[in-house]
Amino acid sequence: MTKEEEVVFYAKLLEEKGLVNSLEGNISILDRETGKLYITPSGKRKSLLTPEMIAVMEGDRQIGGNCKYSSEYLLHQAALCARPDCNAAVHTHAPHLTAFAFCNQTVRMHCSTTFGLLFEDIPCLPYGQPGTAAIADGIEDAMANRDLVLLANHGCLTVGPTLEAAVAILEAGEEVMKIYTLAKTIGEVSDIPEEAWERMCNEHAASVRNRHKPAKGG
């Protein structure tokens, strides 16, 4: 599968799940050997994309694809520059995550083992104008040890070593926030005891604290 084909596959998957639409959301893959960024085009329905429509960027210049690049390519470049261990980025307006972005709230909760292991918290970056470099202000610090961040009054962004990994993080984050929002309509949400929470975050091999721990001797 070419990088263009991979971007098309996951763009269509995200539209099927209601996480992107024709006017919102964009995904990318960075080829670190060539420096080329493969990104969904601007204003195109994801279900109708073809590999030929995927924009190929070299810095600020489009060198491939028969449709204009997404204006959010600067956000993708900044995120992938901040995370040299990652090669893919996904920006969407996933409803339950974006609701917290609209409230400018960093998400902190202790009621979900999934949330604790995958995220521990989800930082919210300050507002930055879409389509400009300002949208990525603070991204280097926020994404240093987090794979998902919120963009105030805008949406959310995930990164991963592969596009599959970045999409999976988005899906998991949206699902846990959906359940949390539903749980709050039922009654008071019950937290995991603090000692058990800390033990899980410190000891579980898949936790954020261990996934982003510097390699010994590094």
C-alpha positions in Angstrom: 0.0 0.0 0.0 1.4 3.4 -1.0 1.3 6.3 1.5 -1.4 7.9 -0.6 -3.5 4.7 -0.5 -3.0 4.5 3.3 -4.1 8.1 3.8 -7.2 7.4 1.7 -8.0 4.2 3.6 -8.0 5.8 7.0 -9.7 9.0 5.9 -12.6 6.9 4.7 -12.6 4.8 7.9 -12.8 8.0 10.0 -15.7 9.4 7.9 -17.6 6.1 8.3 -17.2 6.5 12.1 -18.5 10.1 12.0 -15.1 11.5 13.2 -14.5 13.7 10.1 -16.6 15.2 7.3 -16.0 16.9 4.0 -15.1 20.2 5.6 -13.4 19.2 8.8 -10.6 16.9 9.7 -7.3 15.9 8.0 -4.7 13.2 8.3 -1.1 12.8 7.3 1.9 10.6 7.0 5.4 11.9 7.1 8.2 10.1 5.2 11.1 10.9 7.3 13.6 9.7 4.7 12.5 12.1 2.1 10.8 14.8 4.3 7.6 14.6 2.3 4.3 15.0 4.0 1.2 13.2 2.5 -1.9 14.9 3.6 -5.7 14.9 2.8 -6.8 17.7 0.5 -8.8 20.8 1.5 -12.6 20.7 1.4 -13.1 17.2 -0.1 -15.5 14.5 1.1 -13.3 11.8 2.6 -15.4 8.9 1.2 -14.7 10.2 -2.3 -11.0 10.5 -2.0 -8.6 8.7 -4.4 -4.8 8.3 -4.1 -4.3 10.9 -6.8 -6.1 13.5 -4.7 -3.7 13.2 -1.7 -1.4 16.3 -1.5 2.3 15.7 -1.2 4.1 18.6 0.6 7.8 19.4 0.7 8.1 22.1 3.3 5.6 24.7 2.3 5.4 23.6 -1.4 3.0 21.1 -2.9 4.8 18.7 -5.2 2.2 16.1 -5.8 -1.5 15.4 -5.8 -4.2 16.9 -8.0 -6.1 18.7 -5.2 -4.9 21.6 -3.0 -3.4 20.6 0.4 -5.2 21.0 3.7 -4.6 24.4 5.2 -3.8 22.6 8.5 -0.5 21.1 7.1 1.4 23.5 9.5 -0.3 21.8 12.5 0.8 18.4 11.2 4.3 19.5 10.5 4.6 21.0 14.0 3.3 17.9 15.7 5.5 15.6 13.9 8.5 17.8 14.4 7.7 17.7 18.2 7.6 13.9 18.1 10.4 12.4 16.1 9.2 9.0 17.1 6.0 9.5 15.2 5.3 9.4 11.5 1.5 10.1 11.3 -0.9 12.7 12.6 -4.7 12.9 12.8 -6.6 16.1 13.3 -10.4 15.9 13.7 -13.4 17.5 15.4 -14.4 14.3 17.1 -17.6 15.4 19.0 -17.0 14.3 22.6 -13.3 15.3 22.6 -14.0 18.6 20.9 -16.7 19.4 23.4 -14.0 19.7 26.0 -11.9 21.7 23.6 -14.8 24.2 23.3 -14.7 24.5 27.1 -10.9 25.0 27.0 -10.6 22.2 29.5 -7.6 19.9 30.0 -9.2 16.5 30.6 -8.3 14.8 33.9 -10.2 11.8 35.3 -9.5 8.8 37.5 -12.5 6.7 36.7 -11.3 4.8 33.6 -8.4 2.3 33.4 -8.3 2.9 29.6 -8.0 6.7 30.1 -5.3 6.2 32.8 -3.2 3.9 30.7 -3.5 5.6 27.3 -3.6 9.3 28.4 -3.5 10.0 32.1 -4.6 13.5 31.1 -5.4 15.2 27.8 -3.9 18.7 27.6 -5.7 21.6 26.0 -3.6 24.0 24.0 -4.5 27.7 23.9 -6.5 29.0 21.0 -4.6 29.5 17.8 -6.0 30.6 14.4 -6.7 27.7 12.1 -4.5 27.5 9.0 -1.7 29.5 10.7 1.4 28.5 12.7 -0.3 29.9 15.8 -2.6 26.9 16.0 0.5 24.8 17.0 1.6 27.2 19.9 2.6 25.1 22.9 2.5 21.8 20.9 6.1 20.8 21.6 5.7 20.8 25.4 2.1 19.3 25.3 3.0 16.4 23.0 6.4 15.6 24.5 4.8 12.7 26.4 1.2 12.7 25.2 -0.2 11.2 22.0 -3.5 13.2 22.1 -4.1 16.9 22.7 -7.0 19.2 22.5 -7.0 22.5 20.5 -9.0 25.1 22.3 -12.2 26.1 20.5 -11.2 23.9 17.6 -10.7 20.1 17.9 -8.2 17.5 18.7 -4.9 16.0 17.4 -3.3 12.6 17.8 0.1 11.3 16.6 1.5 7.8 16.3 4.4 5.9 14.8 1.9 4.7 12.2 -1.4 6.0 10.9 -3.1 3.0 12.3 -1.7 3.8 15.8 -2.7 7.5 15.5 -6.2 6.6 14.4 -6.5 4.0 17.2 -5.6 6.6 19.8 -8.2 8.9 18.5 -10.9 6.2 18.5 -10.1 5.2 22.1 -10.0 8.8 23.3 -13.4 9.6 21.7 -15.0 6.4 23.0 -13.8 6.9 26.6 -15.0 10.6 26.6 -18.4 9.4 25.2 -18.8 6.9 28.0 -17.6 9.5 30.6 -20.2 12.0 29.3 -22.9 9.4 29.4 -21.9 8.2 32.9 -22.2 11.8 34.3 -25.9 11.8 33.2 -26.5 8.7 35.3 -25.0 9.8 38.5 -21.7 10.7 40.3 -18.7 9.1 38.6 -16.7 6.9 40.9 -12.9 7.2 40.8 -10.3 4.4 41.1 -8.7 4.7 44.5 -5.6 7.0 44.3 -3.1 4.3 45.5 -4.4 1.8 42.9 -4.4 4.5 40.2 -0.7 5.4 40.9 0.3 1.8 41.0 -1.3 1.2 37.6 0.3 4.2 36.0 3.7 3.4 37.4 3.8 -0.3 36.9 1.7 -1.2 33.8 4.0 -1.6 30.8 1.5 0.1 28.5 1.0 3.2 30.6 1.9 6.7 29.4 4.6 6.9 32.1 6.3 3.8 30.8 5.6 4.2 27.0 7.4 7.6 27.1 10.1 6.8 29.5 13.6 7.6 28.1 15.6 4.6 27.0 18.3 3.6 29.5 21.6 5.1 28.4 19.8 7.5 26.1 
